[in-house]
């Protein structure tokens, strides 16, 4: 079955979905230990969450980029995730989807969440033809993410390093078997219609 050009694939249950972030150890380690973000975590900044493990690996260099050495799997409520999508705006203007650029800019300024669709990655971090979701949270969405939606936080840095070592050692098949089992996260068409640009 062919992948939809834009779709959400994630580890999820009936009530939760797992997203990924990477932080320096002084943020990531206490977050994983306490299953909540520490006081040093900035609530006044936009924070980006990614349901795709491999897109996160591409972004953080398998947890080896400066300031992104601790990779976190953050389990959040599906209700919270869908609230963010419902209140999101695309991060770039799309002719035909938005009435005009000025309207899109007003929507973007007001929206507590924004969406980008970036090429999904394979186990070697090469781009695939379909797109993965990135969800940026700010303002009210950041507060809800930290205080209401987060169910658990795990440090998956060792897993990232193990998979990278297998890929580097020429065993991508074994690496792929260790990947989190992401499957389509199905939503009503109306929830993504304004985000399909």
C-alpha positions as CSV (number, residue, x, y, z in Angstrom):
1,X,0.0,0.0,0.0
2,X,1.4,3.4,-1.0
3,X,2.1,5.9,1.7
4,X,-0.1,9.1,1.6
5,X,2.0,12.1,0.7
6,X,1.2,13.7,4.0
7,X,0.2,11.5,6.9
8,X,0.9,11.0,10.6
9,X,2.7,7.8,11.6
10,X,3.4,7.3,15.3
11,X,3.6,4.9,18.2
12,X,0.1,5.3,19.7
13,X,-2.6,3.6,21.7
14,X,-6.3,4.5,22.1
15,X,-5.5,7.3,24.5
16,X,-1.9,8.4,23.9
17,X,0.6,9.2,21.1
18,X,4.4,9.3,21.4
19,X,6.3,12.3,20.1
20,X,10.1,12.9,20.1
21,X,12.2,15.8,21.2
22,X,16.0,16.3,21.9
23,X,17.5,18.4,24.6
24,X,20.8,19.0,26.3
25,X,21.3,16.7,29.3
26,X,20.5,19.3,31.9
27,X,17.0,19.4,30.5
28,X,16.5,15.9,29.1
29,X,17.8,13.8,32.0
30,X,15.6,15.4,34.7
31,X,12.6,15.4,32.4
32,X,13.0,11.6,31.9
33,X,13.7,11.0,35.5
34,X,10.7,12.9,36.8
35,X,8.4,12.3,33.7
36,X,7.9,16.1,33.6
37,X,9.8,19.0,32.2
38,X,12.1,20.7,34.8
39,X,11.9,24.4,35.9
40,X,14.8,25.2,33.5
41,X,12.6,24.2,30.5
42,X,11.4,27.4,28.8
43,X,7.6,27.7,28.6
44,X,7.8,31.0,26.8
45,X,9.5,29.5,23.7
46,X,8.1,27.5,20.8
47,X,8.8,23.8,21.2
48,X,8.6,21.4,18.3
49,X,7.4,17.8,18.7
50,X,7.8,15.0,16.1
51,X,5.8,11.8,15.9
52,X,8.5,10.3,13.6
53,X,11.5,8.7,15.4
54,X,13.6,8.8,12.2
55,X,12.8,12.4,11.5
56,X,14.0,13.2,15.0
57,X,17.1,11.2,14.4
58,X,17.8,13.2,11.3
59,X,17.2,16.5,13.2
60,X,19.4,15.6,16.2
61,X,22.0,13.6,14.4
62,X,21.2,10.4,16.5
63,X,21.5,12.5,19.7
64,X,25.0,13.7,18.9
65,X,24.3,17.3,17.9
66,X,25.3,20.0,20.5
67,X,22.3,20.8,22.7
68,X,20.4,17.7,21.5
69,X,22.3,14.9,23.2
70,X,19.3,13.5,25.1
71,X,16.5,12.1,23.0
72,X,13.2,11.9,24.7
73,X,10.1,9.9,23.8
74,X,7.2,12.0,25.3
75,X,3.9,10.2,25.6
76,X,1.0,12.7,25.4
77,X,-2.7,12.3,25.3
78,X,-4.4,11.9,21.9
79,X,-6.9,14.6,23.0
80,X,-4.1,17.1,23.5
81,X,-2.4,16.2,20.3
82,X,-5.6,16.6,18.4
83,X,-6.4,19.9,20.1
84,X,-3.0,21.2,18.9
85,X,-3.8,20.1,15.3
86,X,-7.2,21.7,15.5
87,X,-5.7,25.0,16.6
88,X,-2.7,24.9,14.3
89,X,-1.8,26.9,11.2
90,X,0.6,25.9,8.5
91,X,4.0,27.4,9.0
92,X,4.2,28.6,5.4
93,X,1.7,30.3,3.0
94,X,-0.1,28.0,0.5
95,X,-1.9,29.6,-2.4
96,X,-5.4,28.2,-2.8
97,X,-5.5,26.9,0.8
98,X,-5.2,30.4,2.4
99,X,-7.4,33.2,1.0
100,X,-4.3,35.4,0.8
101,X,-0.9,35.9,2.4
102,X,-2.1,38.6,4.9
103,X,-4.9,36.3,6.1
104,X,-2.4,33.5,6.6
105,X,0.0,35.8,8.5
106,X,-2.8,36.8,10.9
107,X,-3.8,33.2,11.4
108,X,-0.1,32.2,12.1
109,X,0.3,35.0,14.6
110,X,-2.8,33.9,16.5
111,X,-2.4,30.2,16.4
112,X,-0.9,28.4,19.4
113,X,0.4,25.7,17.2
114,X,2.0,25.4,13.7
115,X,2.6,22.5,11.3
116,X,5.4,21.7,8.9
117,X,5.5,18.7,6.6
118,X,9.1,17.6,6.0
119,X,10.4,14.6,4.1
120,X,10.3,11.4,6.1
121,X,13.6,9.6,6.5
122,X,14.7,6.0,6.1
123,X,17.1,4.2,8.5
124,X,20.1,5.8,6.8
125,X,18.3,9.2,7.2
126,X,17.9,9.6,3.5
127,X,14.7,11.5,2.4
128,X,11.6,9.5,1.4
129,X,8.9,10.7,-1.0
130,X,6.3,11.1,1.7
131,X,6.2,13.7,4.4
132,X,6.3,13.6,8.2
133,X,4.6,16.0,10.6
134,X,6.4,18.5,12.8
135,X,4.2,20.3,15.3
136,X,5.3,23.5,16.9
137,X,3.7,24.5,20.1
138,X,3.7,28.0,21.6
139,X,1.8,30.0,24.3
140,X,-1.3,28.1,25.5
141,X,-0.3,25.0,23.7
142,X,3.2,24.8,25.4
143,X,1.5,25.1,28.8
144,X,-1.0,22.5,28.0
145,X,1.7,20.2,26.6
146,X,3.8,20.4,29.8
147,X,1.0,20.5,32.4
148,X,-2.0,18.6,31.0
149,X,-1.0,16.4,28.0
150,X,2.2,14.8,29.1
151,X,1.7,11.3,30.5
152,X,5.3,10.0,30.6
153,X,8.8,10.9,29.4
154,X,11.5,8.3,28.6
155,X,15.1,8.7,27.6
156,X,15.6,6.9,24.3
157,X,19.1,8.1,23.7
158,X,20.6,4.5,24.2
159,X,18.2,3.2,21.5
160,X,19.2,6.0,19.1
161,X,22.9,5.1,19.6
162,X,22.3,1.4,19.2
163,X,20.4,1.9,15.9
164,X,23.0,4.3,14.6
165,X,25.8,1.8,15.4
166,X,24.0,-1.0,13.5
167,X,23.5,1.3,10.5
168,X,27.1,2.5,10.6
169,X,28.2,-1.1,10.9
170,X,26.5,-2.1,7.7
171,X,23.5,-3.8,9.2
172,X,20.4,-1.6,8.4
173,X,18.0,-4.6,8.6
174,X,18.9,-5.2,12.3
175,X,18.7,-1.5,12.8
176,X,15.2,-1.3,11.3
177,X,14.0,-4.1,13.6
178,X,14.8,-2.0,16.6
179,X,12.8,1.0,15.4
180,X,9.7,2.0,17.3
181,X,6.7,0.5,15.6
182,X,5.0,3.5,14.1
183,X,1.6,3.0,12.3
184,X,-0.8,5.4,10.7
185,X,-2.5,7.8,13.2
186,X,-6.0,8.1,11.6
187,X,-7.8,11.4,11.9
188,X,-11.0,12.7,10.4
189,X,-10.3,14.5,7.2
190,X,-11.7,17.7,8.7
191,X,-8.9,17.8,11.3
192,X,-6.1,18.0,8.7
193,X,-8.0,19.8,5.9
194,X,-6.5,23.2,6.9
195,X,-3.0,21.7,7.2
196,X,-2.6,19.9,3.9
197,X,-0.9,22.6,1.9
